[in-house]
């Protein structure tokens, strides 16, 4: 009850400010008169007693402010400081605009880059305990990360003792047939325990059951959350419905969570099991994922899988000669080469923020020198150091809040601009960027930067005030003369700013040089007026060579007949696209001693198509002339 009464009393004091100050001044006058009477009683003349009483009570204005602060808990004083800070900044629009804009650019760039770092590196992957997940690859002479064959996957799964589960996936799309048309859709084929290995559970329906990836098992499909909303309107009765993928009916058994994504297979709308896995040990088309057992270290898994690959090489020399194994933490598989790029950009943004902070600090130092006379006068009329410090803190807070708010607007705009600069097909393979924005972590980062800026901007004039003579400004005629200490400090700030700017400029120059060289690399083809088109034939309609060849010729003839088309060609892989398709070869007429010759290869069409070419899942390349 006493607490409530005191609270209401404080509220009344804040509302009835003038009455409070009048009552406080009246009480102070009463005590001065009482002291004056006591001095007169002791025999002191009335005039001398009056001056003695005033000397005893000291500066009346200062006492009034101190008493007001004690009773009002400084709230009203803070409002006064805020209003005074706004007036001071409005009186110096050039300084205010420059400081806020420079700070906003530094904060905005840092927050925008941090948003990407947060989405790609800091935000946990939507799997259960993702740090225990690894990606599995076969290593060959052409590189360390190539596909697994289905028989090798079964042997790795059977022989290992370091994984609690091991599964595979194949990132390939489907042709979805409806009553009206046929459409290419993104999708993936996985082994039956794929989602259990990830620790992902459908939000609707069920997961694949054990054995549901065998050839004799019924065909089932899981929908991504986006496909459920887009193609089925989020209906609960979608379970049990049948859809046709690649000519095969698949029963919908579940819907994956909204936040689920798996970048190596994106953009995937439909997830089915591996019903048509190739039993050829030399045919590689799968990628592996596995979960480490509790207590098993990553290095132990690498050692064991490498030994298993060596064992299979000795057991199957014809197909596995020279094949090893590569184990990579799954976050590194998903993020790939994005991590060093983001860390480099974040470092550059931090340097830019440092330059912005140094610039604003330098402006505050110059401005503080010009306010020496004002500070001296305020000290003379009773302002304490604490009162002045609080005023500087308020001004720094106003600058930091304004710069931070404007920086957030700039960061939001810069984030959207950066997303638009990323090609759509590349962005589709980075689903972790889908929800990038000003979330709680990014806002906390922006708040931390703004708070740091507030501390820096407050301490700069406060420290200068602490080492300066507060009364010197009244004797220098208002001249703005920096002391030796602050001249040296300002020179060091300039040196820091120049050094940081040189680092940024050198880094930007090196990046620009690398980008220039990248643009001028001889790709072995002329990309001008070159366009690509993906054409995929339904397997049930083009399963024979004659049907596939007829489709190839029909596609070439129809495209070649379009206005402006100069030439048309077919290939199963684009020249600068995914080139991990390999084949083994032997040289006719040369002795064979078990060598394992493996090279990358692409199938392409000539002017007259060869009978061995296949058109299923082919990409058509054509160029037009102006």
Long-range contacts (C-beta under 8 A, 24 or more apart in sequence): 10-71, 10-72, 10-73, 13-71, 13-72, 14-72, 14-75, 14-76, 17-76, 20-68, 20-71, 20-72, 21-64, 21-68, 24-64, 24-67, 24-68, 24-71, 25-64, 28-57, 28-60, 28-63, 28-64, 28-67, 31-57, 32-57, 59-382, 61-381, 61-382, 62-382, 62-383, 62-384, 65-382, 65-387, 77-390, 78-390, 78-394, 81-390, 81-391, 81-394, 82-394, 82-398, 84-391, 84-394, 85-391, 85-394, 85-395, 85-397, 85-398, 86-398, 88-395, 89-395, 89-398, 89-399, 92-367, 95-363, 95-367, 96-399, 98-363, 99-360, 99-363, 99-364, 99-399, 99-403, 100-399, 100-402, 100-403, 100-406, 101-406, 102-356, 102-359, 102-360, 102-403, 103-356, 103-357, 103-360, 103-399, 103-400, 103-403, 103-404, 103-407, 103-453, 104-403, 104-404, 104-406, 104-407, 104-409, 104-410, 105-352, 105-356, 105-407, 105-410, 106-352, 106-353, 106-354, 106-355, 106-356, 106-357, 106-407, 107-353, 107-356, 107-403, 107-404, 107-407, 107-408, 107-410, 107-411, 107-446, 107-449, 107-450, 107-453, 108-406, 108-407, 108-408, 108-409, 108-410, 108-411, 108-414, 109-349, 109-352, 109-353, 109-410, 109-411, 109-414, 110-346, 110-349, 110-350, 110-352, 110-353, 110-445, 110-449, 111-407, 111-408, 111-411, 111-438, 111-442, 111-445, 111-446, 111-449, 112-349, 112-410, 112-411, 112-414, 112-415, 112-418, 113-342, 113-345, 113-346, 113-348, 113-349, 114-346, 114-349, 114-442, 114-445, 115-411, 115-415, 115-436, 115-437, 115-438, 115-442, 116-342, 116-345, 116-415, 116-418, 116-433, 116-436, 117-342, 117-343, 117-346, 118-436, 118-439, 118-441, 118-442, 118-445, 119-432, 119-433, 119-435, 119-436, 120-335, 120-338, 120-339, 120-342, 120-430, 120-432, 120-433, 121-335, 121-339, 121-342, 122-441, 123-432, 123-441, 125-330, 125-331, 125-334, 125-432, 126-200, 126-257, 126-259, 126-260, 126-261, 127-198, 127-199, 127-200, 127-330, 128-198, 128-199, 128-200, 129-199, 130-330, 130-331, 131-329, 131-331, 132-291, 132-292, 133-197, 133-198, 133-289, 133-290, 133-291, 133-292, 133-329, 133-330, 133-331, 134-289, 134-290, 134-291, 134-292, 134-298, 134-301, 134-327, 134-328, 134-329, 134-330, 135-264, 135-287, 135-288, 135-289, 135-327, 135-328, 135-329, 135-330, 135-332, 135-333, 136-166, 136-287, 136-288, 136-289, 136-290, 136-305, 136-325, 136-326, 136-327, 137-287, 137-288, 137-325, 137-326, 137-327, 137-328, 138-284, 138-309, 138-323, 138-324, 138-325, 138-326, 139-309, 139-323, 139-324, 139-325, 139-326, 140-322, 140-323, 140-324, 140-582, 140-598, 141-322, 141-596, 141-598, 142-580, 142-582, 142-598, 142-599, 142-600, 143-580, 144-324, 144-326, 145-326, 145-328, 146-284, 146-580, 146-582, 147-284, 147-285, 147-286, 147-287, 147-580, 148-284, 148-286, 148-287, 148-288, 149-278, 149-280, 149-281, 149-282, 149-283, 149-284, 149-285, 149-286, 149-319, 150-274, 150-277, 150-278, 150-279, 150-280, 150-283, 150-285, 150-286, 151-279, 151-280, 151-281, 152-281, 152-312, 152-320, 152-323, 153-191, 153-286, 153-288, 155-308, 155-312, 156-288, 156-305, 156-308, 156-325, 159-308, 159-311, 160-290, 160-301, 160-304, 160-305, 160-308, 161-304, 162-292, 162-293, 162-296, 162-300, 162-301, 162-304, 162-305, 163-290, 163-291, 163-292, 163-293, 163-296, 163-301, 164-291, 164-292, 164-293, 164-294, 165-193, 165-196, 165-197, 165-290, 165-291, 166-197, 166-288, 166-289, 166-290, 166-291, 167-191, 167-192, 167-193, 167-194, 167-197, 167-288, 167-289, 167-290, 168-194, 168-274, 168-286, 168-287, 168-288, 168-289, 169-194, 169-262, 169-264, 169-265, 169-286, 169-287, 169-289, 170-274, 170-285, 170-286, 170-287, 171-264, 171-265, 171-268, 171-287, 173-536, 174-245, 174-246, 174-270, 174-272, 175-245, 175-246, 175-247, 175-536, 175-538, 176-243, 176-244, 176-245, 176-270, 177-244, 177-245, 177-247, 177-538, 178-244, 182-538, 184-534, 184-536, 185-245, 185-269, 185-270, 186-266, 186-267, 186-268, 186-269, 186-270, 186-428, 187-245, 187-268, 187-269, 187-270, 187-271, 187-272, 188-262, 188-265, 188-268, 188-270, 188-271, 188-272, 189-271, 189-272, 189-273, 189-274, 189-275, 190-271, 190-272, 190-273, 190-274, 191-273, 191-274, 192-273, 194-271, 194-289, 195-222, 195-256, 197-289, 197-290, 197-291, 198-262, 198-289, 199-291, 200-256, 200-257, 200-260, 201-257, 202-254, 202-255, 202-256, 202-257, 203-255, 203-256, 203-257, 203-258, 204-228, 204-236, 204-238, 204-239, 204-254, 204-255, 205-239, 205-252, 205-253, 205-254, 205-255, 206-253, 206-254, 207-254, 208-253, 208-273, 212-273, 213-273, 213-274, 213-275, 213-277, 214-275, 215-275, 215-276, 217-273, 217-275, 218-251, 219-248, 219-249, 219-250, 219-251, 219-272, 219-273, 219-275, 220-250, 220-251, 220-252, 220-253, 220-272, 220-273, 221-245, 221-250, 221-251, 221-252, 221-253, 221-270, 221-271, 221-272, 222-252, 222-253, 222-254, 222-255, 222-256, 222-270, 222-271, 222-272, 223-252, 223-254, 223-255, 223-256, 223-269, 223-270, 223-271, 224-255, 224-256, 224-260, 224-268, 224-269, 224-270, 224-271, 225-255, 225-256, 225-257, 225-258, 225-260, 226-269, 227-269, 227-270, 228-255, 231-269, 243-270, 245-270, 245-272, 246-538, 246-539, 246-540, 247-538, 247-539, 247-540, 247-541, 248-275, 259-435, 261-431, 261-432, 261-434, 262-334, 262-431, 263-334, 263-429, 263-430, 263-431, 263-432, 264-333, 264-334, 266-428, 266-429, 266-430, 266-431, 267-428, 267-429, 267-431, 281-316, 281-319, 281-320, 282-318, 282-319, 282-584, 284-582, 289-330, 298-327, 298-329, 301-327, 302-327, 317-594, 318-594, 321-594, 321-595, 321-596, 322-596, 322-598, 334-432, 335-432, 338-430, 344-507, 348-504, 348-507, 348-508, 351-500, 351-503, 351-504, 352-504, 353-449, 354-496, 354-500, 355-497, 355-500, 355-501, 355-504, 357-453, 357-456, 358-493, 358-496, 358-497, 358-500, 359-497, 360-399, 360-453, 360-457, 361-456, 361-457, 361-460, 361-493, 362-490, 362-493, 362-494, 362-497, 364-457, 364-460, 364-461, 365-460, 365-461, 365-464, 365-482, 365-486, 365-489, 365-490, 365-493, 367-461, 368-460, 368-461, 368-464, 368-465, 369-480, 369-481, 369-482, 369-486, 370-480, 371-461, 372-468, 372-472, 372-473, 372-476, 372-478, 372-480, 373-473, 373-474, 373-476, 373-478, 374-473, 375-465, 375-470, 375-473, 376-470, 376-471, 376-472, 376-473, 376-474, 377-473, 377-474, 379-470, 379-471, 380-471, 380-474, 385-465, 385-466, 385-470, 388-465, 389-462, 389-465, 392-458, 392-461, 392-462, 392-465, 393-454, 393-458, 393-462, 395-457, 395-458, 395-461, 396-453, 396-454, 396-455, 396-456, 396-457, 396-458, 396-460, 397-454, 397-458, 399-453, 399-454, 399-457, 400-450, 400-451, 400-453, 400-454, 400-457, 401-450, 401-454, 403-450, 403-453, 404-446, 404-447, 404-449, 404-450, 404-453, 407-446, 407-449, 407-450, 408-438, 408-443, 408-446, 411-438, 411-442, 411-446, 412-437, 412-438, 523-575, 523-576, 524-575, 525-575, 528-623, 529-566, 529-623, 529-624, 529-625, 529-626, 530-621, 530-622, 530-623, 531-621, 531-622, 531-623, 531-624, 532-574, 532-619, 532-620, 532-621, 532-622, 533-559, 533-619, 533-620, 533-621, 533-622, 534-619, 534-620, 535-615, 535-618, 535-619, 535-620, 536-616, 536-617, 536-618, 537-615, 537-616, 537-617, 539-616, 542-615, 542-616, 545-611, 545-612, 545-614, 548-613, 548-614, 548-615, 548-616, 549-609, 549-611, 549-613, 549-615, 551-615, 552-605, 552-609, 552-613, 552-615, 552-618, 553-609, 555-615, 555-620, 556-605, 556-609, 556-620, 559-620, 559-622, 560-622, 562-624, 564-624, 564-625, 564-626, 565-622, 565-623, 565-624, 566-623, 566-624, 566-625, 567-622, 567-623, 568-620, 568-621, 568-622, 569-604, 569-605, 569-620, 569-621, 569-622, 570-604, 570-605, 570-609, 570-613, 570-615, 570-618, 570-619, 570-620, 570-621, 571-602, 571-603, 571-604, 571-605, 571-618, 571-619, 571-621, 572-602, 572-603, 572-604, 572-614, 572-617, 572-618, 572-619, 573-602, 573-619, 574-619, 574-621, 575-602, 577-619
